[in-house]
Amino acid sequence: MENDQRVTLKVLDLVKETCQDPFKGKGKPEPLKYLDPNTWSRRLTQEHRIVYLVKDDEINFLQARYHY
């Protein structure tokens, strides 16, 4: 349970960071090679990534579990 709370707080922190600047910051942001060039990921844990799509001034979060 304690680990889940820590991961939840990290998700919220990375979402906030992503909204401020989708291309820099925590979680080692990187574009995903084989998807839309506007699709990026950030490291949540060793196993899980947050995947998001950046279009104009909008960010759509696609996934926050597993490794792409």
N, C-alpha and C positions, 0 to 999 in steps of 0.2 A: 504494500500500500504506500509506503514512504517513497519508494522508487517511482511509482505512478505519479505521485504529486510533484516530484522533482522534474519528471519528463513533461508534465502538464505546464509547469512554470516555464520550462525552457521553450516549449511550443509558443506560449504567449509572448515570451521575450523575442523569439525569432520572427514572429508575425509582426510585432511592433517595429523591429529593426528593418524588416523587409519593406514595410510601408514607408519608412523614412528614406531608404535607398535600396532598391531591389538588387543592385549590382555590387555593393560593397558591404562590409561589416562582418558580423559574427556568423559562424556556421559554414565558412568557406564557400561562398556563393560561386556557382559555376554553371555555364550554359550546358544544356544536354545536347550531345552531338547529333543524335539520330531522330530528334523530334523537331518541331517548329523552332526556328532559331530564337524565338522569344521565350522559350521554356527554360527555366532555371531550377536549380536545386540548392538546398542548404543542408548541411549535416545536423541532424537532430541528436542522434546517438551513433554508436558505431554501426548499428544495424539499420536504423531508420533515417529517412530523409524527408524534408519538406520540398515538394515540387510545386512550382507556381508558374503561371503564364503572365507575361507583361505585355500589355497592348495599350499604346498611347499613355493615358494617365490612369489606367485601370490594372489592378493586380488580381488575378483569379488563382486561388489556392486549389490545387488539384489533388494533392495527396500528402499525408503526414504519417505514413506508416510503410514500412518495408523499404527496400533499396530499389528505387525506380521500378 
